[in-house]
Amino acid sequence: MRKFYVLLKKELLELITVQNILPLVIVVVMFSFIGTFIEKEMIKTKEKQPVIVLDADNTNSSHSTIEFLNSTFKVTKENDLDVDNAIKKAKTEKINFIIEIPNGYENSIFSGSQTEIKTYTIMKSFNALASGNSATLKAIIETINEYVSNSLITNKIQDVDPQIIKHPIKNSDVVVVGNKQAEVSPDAIINFIAMQTTLIPIILFIVIILAATMIATAIATEKEDKTLETLLTVPVDRKYIVLAKMCGAGIMAFLSAGIYMLGFRNYLNGVVGEGMSSTMTPALKDAVIQLGLTIGAYEYFLLGLSLFLGIMVALAIAMIVGVFAEDVKGAQGLISPLMFLVMIPYMLTMLVDVNSVSSGLKWLIYAIPFSHSFLVAPNLFLRNYSLVYGGILYQAIIFVIFVFIAAKIFSSEKLFTIRLRFGRKNKTKNG
């Protein structure tokens, strides 16, 4: 039994290394950070949500409805604004909803007919928390329905259909994206955008991690096997060696991206039946066109360019990491911080609107070059070209900087001596 414990101790000592522990620590820290942030965002959604109400009826019933609504939501009543100016005000004050109470609201209620009101949803993002806006909108309509239903029962209105008493208010949804409007459910638009963009962050995340690990371990292996020294004795400019390694890894990354994309698309097509496009109704197609939520050849070019630069930045960083690693295990451990830099924007951009967070956190996210690759698709749908162009330019600058650093390292003889050794190995060697 003692021999078993000796062997077990040996195995544990080999497994409990900085290379193996560091990724676990990073994952715990990352999820703690993201969890705390999301918790704060969820608390915000539970606060009184601001709503602009346009009262075209201006009667006792409309006033009472607004007063009742104000008990649950933070209502701003505007009688002098038309819809277009109300939308401008909502965008300026970061308000997501506008309720339009029509003329004849009171007469319609007490005549026993169903009353239609219009709700405008200002869409500024398509992330997971944006779907919470739909829940808020439903809560607004339910609040109004509750008040009107109670009024009908209290006033004992005769000859009214029981279904109308239960649901006296009918909602007409209008979605606003930029300067365009369409009568469509916010849920339908969010689901449509999600189906178009779901694959991009997943594939990009996988490809960046795999490609970075591949090139870092390849260089670490060459150093460990002493084949890198032989390669660098060839009468070829070392900058070309750096470029060739990055291009080779980049080609493999894109091949991997294509394979993963095909696999995931087949999977999603199987889940939804005949494919994602088949789920669109004619009304939704018309709304998508009206809102300008379509992507043409130019937008696809920008999307591809941003994804390409994101992958190449990761490869440039991984090449430097591979140089600093002593062996393959060391390279895998050093890749962990890169995983952290990829996972933070991957998680946050899927869950929240980056522009709605605090300035410090927003600029921290923008400072990570991979964030722009995750944000490019939603920004293209929203026609936020300035953010797309800025992100691509920033990625290109970061890429050039890291390639320059890699070229300098490969041009120096320190390439063969530079190391980042971990404590346990140093003690072993010194012993």
C-alpha positions as CSV (number, residue, x, y, z in Angstrom):
1,M,0.0,0.0,0.0
2,R,2.9,2.3,0.8
3,K,4.2,1.9,-2.8
4,F,0.7,2.9,-4.1
5,Y,0.9,6.1,-2.1
6,V,4.4,6.9,-3.3
7,L,3.2,6.5,-6.9
8,L,0.1,8.5,-6.2
9,K,2.2,11.3,-4.7
10,K,4.5,11.2,-7.8
11,E,1.5,11.5,-10.2
12,L,0.0,14.4,-8.2
13,L,3.2,16.3,-8.1
14,E,3.5,16.0,-11.9
15,L,-0.1,17.2,-12.3
16,I,-0.2,20.0,-9.7
17,T,1.8,22.5,-11.7
18,V,1.4,26.2,-12.4
19,Q,0.6,25.2,-16.0
20,N,-2.4,23.1,-14.9
21,I,-3.6,25.3,-11.9
22,L,-3.4,28.6,-13.7
23,P,-6.2,27.9,-16.2
24,L,-8.5,26.8,-13.3
25,V,-7.7,30.0,-11.3
26,I,-8.4,32.1,-14.3
27,V,-11.7,30.4,-15.0
28,V,-12.8,31.0,-11.4
29,V,-11.8,34.6,-11.4
30,M,-13.4,35.2,-14.8
31,F,-16.7,33.7,-13.9
32,S,-16.7,35.5,-10.6
33,F,-16.1,38.8,-12.4
34,I,-18.8,38.1,-15.0
35,G,-21.2,36.8,-12.4
36,T,-20.8,40.0,-10.3
37,F,-21.3,42.2,-13.3
38,I,-24.4,40.4,-14.6
39,E,-25.9,40.5,-11.1
40,K,-25.5,44.3,-11.1
41,E,-27.2,44.4,-14.6
42,M,-30.0,42.2,-13.4
43,I,-30.6,44.5,-10.4
44,K,-30.9,47.4,-12.8
45,T,-33.7,45.6,-14.7
46,K,-35.6,45.2,-11.4
47,E,-35.6,48.9,-10.7
48,K,-38.5,51.1,-12.0
49,Q,-38.0,51.1,-15.8
50,P,-38.5,54.5,-17.5
51,V,-41.4,54.9,-20.0
52,I,-42.6,57.8,-22.1
53,V,-46.4,58.0,-22.4
54,L,-48.0,60.0,-25.2
55,D,-51.6,60.8,-24.1
56,A,-53.7,61.7,-27.2
57,D,-57.0,61.1,-25.3
58,N,-56.4,63.4,-22.4
59,T,-59.4,62.1,-20.4
60,N,-59.9,61.0,-16.8
61,S,-59.5,57.4,-17.9
62,S,-56.2,58.0,-19.6
63,H,-54.9,60.1,-16.7
64,S,-55.9,57.4,-14.2
65,T,-54.2,54.7,-16.4
66,I,-51.0,56.8,-16.4
67,E,-51.2,57.3,-12.7
68,F,-51.7,53.5,-12.1
69,L,-48.8,52.8,-14.5
70,N,-46.6,55.2,-12.6
71,S,-46.9,53.0,-9.5
72,T,-44.9,50.3,-11.2
73,F,-42.8,52.2,-13.8
74,K,-41.1,55.5,-14.0
75,V,-43.5,57.4,-16.3
76,T,-42.7,60.5,-18.2
77,K,-45.9,62.0,-19.6
78,E,-45.6,64.0,-22.9
79,N,-48.7,65.6,-24.4
80,D,-46.9,68.0,-26.7
81,L,-44.6,65.6,-28.5
82,D,-45.4,63.6,-31.6
83,V,-44.0,60.1,-32.0
84,D,-40.9,61.1,-33.9
85,N,-39.8,63.7,-31.3
86,A,-40.7,61.2,-28.5
87,I,-38.4,58.7,-30.1
88,K,-35.6,61.3,-30.3
89,K,-36.2,62.1,-26.6
90,A,-36.2,58.4,-25.7
91,K,-32.8,57.9,-27.5
92,T,-31.3,60.9,-25.8
93,E,-32.4,59.9,-22.3
94,K,-31.8,56.1,-22.9
95,I,-35.4,55.2,-22.5
96,N,-36.4,52.0,-24.3
97,F,-40.3,52.2,-24.4
98,I,-42.9,54.7,-25.6
99,I,-46.6,54.1,-25.0
100,E,-49.1,55.9,-27.2
101,I,-52.6,56.2,-25.8
102,P,-54.9,56.9,-28.7
103,N,-57.7,59.5,-29.0
104,G,-61.0,57.9,-28.1
105,Y,-59.4,55.6,-25.4
106,E,-62.0,56.4,-22.8
107,N,-65.0,56.0,-25.1
108,S,-63.7,52.7,-26.4
109,I,-63.3,51.4,-22.9
110,F,-66.8,52.2,-21.7
111,S,-68.4,51.2,-25.0
112,G,-67.3,47.6,-24.2
113,S,-64.9,47.2,-27.1
114,Q,-61.3,46.2,-27.1
115,T,-58.9,49.2,-27.1
116,E,-55.7,49.2,-29.1
117,I,-52.6,51.0,-27.9
118,K,-49.3,51.3,-29.6
119,T,-46.0,50.5,-27.9
120,Y,-42.6,51.5,-29.4
121,T,-39.5,49.6,-28.4
122,I,-36.2,51.4,-29.1
123,M,-33.7,48.6,-29.9
124,K,-30.0,49.5,-29.4
125,S,-28.7,45.9,-29.1
126,F,-29.6,42.3,-29.7
127,N,-27.9,40.6,-26.7
128,A,-29.4,38.2,-24.2
129,L,-30.4,40.9,-21.7
130,A,-32.1,42.8,-24.5
131,S,-34.8,40.1,-24.4
132,G,-35.6,41.4,-21.0
133,N,-37.0,44.5,-22.7
134,S,-39.7,42.2,-24.1
135,A,-40.6,41.1,-20.6
136,T,-40.8,44.7,-19.4
137,L,-43.1,45.6,-22.3
138,K,-45.4,42.7,-21.5
139,A,-45.4,43.8,-17.9
140,I,-46.5,47.3,-19.0
141,I,-49.4,45.9,-21.1
142,E,-50.4,43.6,-18.3
143,T,-50.4,46.6,-15.9
144,I,-52.7,48.6,-18.2
145,N,-54.9,45.6,-18.8
146,E,-55.3,45.0,-15.0
147,Y,-56.3,48.6,-14.4
148,V,-58.8,48.8,-17.3
149,S,-60.3,45.4,-16.4
150,N,-60.8,46.5,-12.8
151,S,-62.4,49.7,-14.0
152,L,-64.9,47.8,-16.2
153,I,-65.8,45.4,-13.3
154,T,-66.1,48.3,-10.8
155,N,-68.3,50.3,-13.0
156,K,-70.4,47.2,-13.8
157,I,-70.4,47.8,-17.5
158,Q,-73.3,45.9,-19.1
159,D,-73.3,43.7,-22.2
160,V,-69.5,43.3,-22.4
161,D,-67.9,40.2,-23.7
162,P,-66.2,38.4,-20.8
163,Q,-63.0,38.0,-22.9
164,I,-62.9,41.8,-23.3
165,I,-63.3,42.3,-19.6
166,K,-60.3,39.9,-19.0
167,H,-58.2,41.5,-21.8
168,P,-59.6,45.0,-22.7
169,I,-56.3,46.2,-24.1
170,K,-54.8,45.0,-27.4
171,N,-51.2,45.9,-28.0
172,S,-49.7,46.9,-31.4
173,D,-45.9,46.5,-31.3
174,V,-43.6,48.8,-33.1
175,V,-39.9,48.3,-33.2
176,V,-37.5,51.2,-33.8
177,V,-34.0,50.6,-35.0
178,G,-32.0,53.7,-35.8
179,N,-34.4,56.0,-37.8
180,K,-36.5,53.2,-39.1
181,Q,-39.7,51.6,-37.7
182,A,-41.7,48.5,-38.4
183,E,-44.8,46.9,-36.8
184,V,-43.3,43.7,-35.5
185,S,-42.7,42.0,-32.1
186,P,-39.4,42.8,-30.4
187,D,-39.0,39.1,-29.7
188,A,-39.3,38.2,-33.4
189,I,-36.5,40.7,-34.2
190,I,-34.2,39.5,-31.4
191,N,-34.7,35.9,-32.4
192,F,-34.0,36.7,-36.0
193,I,-30.7,38.4,-35.2
194,A,-29.8,35.7,-32.8
195,M,-30.2,33.1,-35.5
196,Q,-28.0,35.1,-37.9
197,T,-25.2,35.7,-35.4
198,T,-25.2,32.7,-33.0
199,L,-22.5,30.9,-34.9
200,I,-20.0,33.8,-35.2
201,P,-18.9,34.2,-31.5
202,I,-18.9,30.4,-30.9
203,I,-16.8,29.6,-33.9
204,L,-14.5,32.6,-33.4
205,F,-13.9,31.6,-29.8
206,I,-13.1,28.0,-30.6
207,V,-10.8,29.0,-33.6
208,I,-8.9,31.6,-31.6
209,I,-8.1,29.2,-28.7
210,L,-7.2,26.3,-31.0
211,A,-5.1,28.3,-33.4
212,A,-3.3,30.1,-30.6
213,T,-2.6,26.8,-28.8
214,M,-1.5,25.2,-32.0
215,I,1.1,27.9,-32.9
216,A,2.4,28.3,-29.4
217,T,2.9,24.6,-28.9
218,A,4.5,24.3,-32.3
219,I,7.1,26.9,-31.5
220,A,7.7,25.4,-28.0
221,T,8.1,22.0,-29.6
222,E,10.7,23.3,-32.1
223,K,12.6,24.9,-29.3
224,E,12.5,21.8,-27.2
225,D,13.6,19.6,-30.1
226,K,16.3,22.1,-31.2
227,T,14.8,22.2,-34.7
228,L,14.1,25.9,-34.4
229,E,17.9,26.6,-34.2
230,T,18.4,24.6,-37.5
231,L,15.5,26.5,-39.2
232,L,17.0,29.9,-38.2
233,T,20.4,29.0,-39.7
234,V,18.8,28.8,-43.2
235,P,19.8,31.9,-45.3
236,V,16.3,33.4,-45.2
237,D,15.3,36.7,-43.5
238,R,13.8,35.7,-40.1
239,K,10.9,38.1,-40.7
240,Y,9.8,35.8,-43.5
241,I,10.0,32.9,-41.1
242,V,7.7,34.7,-38.7
243,L,5.3,35.6,-41.6
244,A,5.3,32.1,-42.9
245,K,4.5,30.6,-39.5
246,M,1.6,33.1,-39.0
247,C,0.2,32.6,-42.5
248,G,0.3,28.8,-42.2
249,A,-1.5,29.0,-38.8
250,G,-3.9,31.5,-40.2
251,I,-4.8,29.2,-43.2
252,M,-5.3,26.3,-40.8
253,A,-7.5,28.5,-38.5
254,F,-9.7,29.5,-41.4
255,L,-10.1,25.9,-42.6
256,S,-11.0,24.9,-39.0
257,A,-13.5,27.8,-38.9
258,G,-15.1,26.6,-42.1
259,I,-15.5,23.1,-40.8
260,Y,-16.8,24.2,-37.4
261,M,-19.2,26.6,-39.1
262,L,-20.6,23.9,-41.4
263,G,-21.0,21.5,-38.5
264,F,-22.8,24.0,-36.2
265,R,-25.0,25.2,-39.1
266,N,-26.1,21.6,-39.8
267,Y,-26.7,21.1,-36.1
268,L,-28.9,24.3,-35.9
269,N,-30.7,23.4,-39.1
270,G,-31.6,20.0,-37.5
271,V,-32.8,21.7,-34.4
272,V,-35.1,24.1,-36.1
273,G,-36.3,21.7,-38.8
274,E,-35.9,22.9,-42.4
275,G,-33.3,25.6,-41.6
276,M,-33.3,29.0,-40.0
277,S,-34.6,31.0,-42.9
278,S,-37.8,28.8,-43.1
279,T,-38.9,30.1,-39.7
280,M,-39.4,33.6,-41.1
281,T,-43.0,34.7,-41.8
282,P,-43.7,37.1,-44.7
283,A,-44.6,39.8,-42.1
284,L,-41.2,39.3,-40.4
285,K,-39.4,39.4,-43.7
286,D,-41.1,42.7,-44.5
287,A,-40.2,44.1,-41.1
288,V,-36.6,43.1,-41.4
289,I,-36.4,44.9,-44.7
290,Q,-38.1,48.0,-43.3
291,L,-35.7,48.1,-40.4
292,G,-32.7,47.6,-42.6
293,L,-31.6,44.5,-40.8
294,T,-30.0,43.0,-43.8
295,I,-26.3,42.4,-44.7
296,G,-24.9,42.9,-48.1
297,A,-21.5,42.0,-49.8
298,Y,-19.8,45.0,-48.2
299,E,-21.0,44.2,-44.7
300,Y,-19.8,40.6,-45.2
301,F,-16.4,41.9,-46.3
302,L,-16.1,44.0,-43.1
303,L,-17.3,41.0,-41.0
304,G,-14.7,38.7,-42.5
305,L,-11.9,41.3,-42.2
306,S,-12.7,41.8,-38.5
307,L,-12.8,38.1,-37.8
308,F,-9.5,37.6,-39.7
309,L,-7.8,40.3,-37.8
310,G,-9.0,38.9,-34.5
311,I,-7.6,35.5,-35.3
312,M,-4.3,37.0,-36.5
313,V,-3.9,39.1,-33.4
314,A,-4.3,35.9,-31.3
315,L,-1.7,34.1,-33.5
316,A,0.8,36.9,-33.1
317,I,0.4,36.8,-29.3
318,A,0.7,33.0,-29.3
319,M,3.9,33.2,-31.3
320,I,5.5,35.4,-28.7
321,V,4.1,33.1,-25.9
322,G,5.6,30.1,-27.7
323,V,9.1,31.8,-27.7
324,F,8.9,32.4,-23.9
325,A,7.8,28.8,-23.1
326,E,10.4,26.3,-22.0
327,D,8.5,23.3,-23.3
328,V,5.0,22.3,-24.6
329,K,3.5,22.2,-21.1
330,G,4.9,25.7,-20.4
331,A,3.3,27.0,-23.6
332,Q,-0.1,25.6,-22.7
333,G,0.1,27.3,-19.3
334,L,1.2,30.6,-20.8
335,I,-1.8,30.5,-23.3
336,S,-4.2,30.7,-20.3
337,P,-4.1,34.6,-20.0
338,L,-4.9,34.7,-23.7
339,M,-8.0,32.5,-23.0
340,F,-9.0,35.0,-20.4
341,L,-8.8,37.9,-22.8
342,V,-10.9,36.0,-25.3
343,M,-13.5,34.7,-22.8
344,I,-14.3,38.0,-21.2
345,P,-15.5,39.8,-24.3
346,Y,-17.1,36.5,-25.6
347,M,-19.3,36.3,-22.5
348,L,-20.1,40.0,-22.0
349,T,-20.9,40.9,-25.6
350,M,-23.4,38.0,-25.7
351,L,-25.1,39.1,-22.5
352,V,-25.1,42.9,-22.3
353,D,-25.1,46.0,-24.3
354,V,-21.5,47.2,-24.0
355,N,-22.5,50.9,-24.6
356,S,-24.8,50.8,-21.5
357,V,-22.2,49.7,-19.0
358,S,-19.9,52.1,-17.0
359,S,-17.3,54.0,-19.0
360,G,-14.4,52.3,-17.3
361,L,-15.7,48.8,-18.1
362,K,-16.7,49.8,-21.6
363,W,-13.3,51.0,-22.5
364,L,-11.7,48.0,-20.9
365,I,-13.8,45.8,-23.1
366,Y,-13.0,47.9,-26.2
367,A,-9.2,47.7,-25.3
368,I,-9.3,43.9,-25.8
369,P,-8.9,43.5,-29.5
370,F,-11.1,40.3,-29.7
371,S,-14.1,42.3,-28.4
372,H,-14.4,44.0,-31.8
373,S,-14.7,40.7,-33.6
374,F,-17.5,39.6,-31.3
375,L,-19.3,43.0,-31.7
376,V,-18.9,43.4,-35.5
377,A,-22.0,41.5,-36.5
378,P,-24.5,43.3,-34.3
379,N,-22.9,46.7,-35.2
380,L,-23.3,45.9,-38.9
381,F,-27.0,45.1,-38.4
382,L,-27.4,48.4,-36.5
383,R,-25.3,50.2,-39.2
384,N,-22.8,51.4,-36.5
385,Y,-20.1,51.7,-39.2
386,S,-18.0,54.1,-37.1
387,L,-17.6,51.4,-34.4
388,V,-16.9,48.8,-37.1
389,Y,-14.2,50.9,-38.8
390,G,-12.7,51.9,-35.5
391,G,-12.6,48.3,-34.3
392,I,-10.9,47.1,-37.5
393,L,-8.3,49.9,-37.4
394,Y,-7.6,49.1,-33.7
395,Q,-7.2,45.4,-34.4
396,A,-4.8,46.2,-37.3
397,I,-2.7,48.4,-35.1
398,I,-2.5,45.8,-32.4
399,F,-1.6,43.1,-34.9
400,V,1.2,45.2,-36.4
401,I,2.6,45.9,-32.9
402,F,2.7,42.2,-31.9
403,V,4.1,41.1,-35.3
404,F,6.9,43.8,-34.8
405,I,7.6,42.4,-31.3
406,A,7.7,38.8,-32.7
407,A,10.0,39.8,-35.5
408,K,12.4,41.6,-33.1
409,I,12.5,38.5,-30.9
410,F,13.2,36.2,-33.8
411,S,15.9,38.5,-35.1
412,S,17.7,38.4,-31.8
413,E,20.0,35.7,-30.5
414,K,18.1,35.9,-27.2
415,L,15.5,33.7,-28.9
416,F,17.5,30.7,-27.7
417,T,17.9,31.7,-24.1
418,I,14.8,33.6,-23.2
419,R,12.6,31.6,-20.8
420,L,9.8,31.9,-18.3
421,R,10.5,28.9,-16.0
422,F,8.1,27.9,-13.3
423,G,9.3,27.6,-9.7
424,R,9.3,23.8,-9.3
425,K,11.4,23.2,-12.4
426,N,13.9,25.8,-11.3
427,K,14.4,24.1,-7.9
428,T,14.8,20.8,-9.6
429,K,17.5,22.1,-11.9
430,N,19.3,24.1,-9.2
431,G,19.2,21.0,-7.0
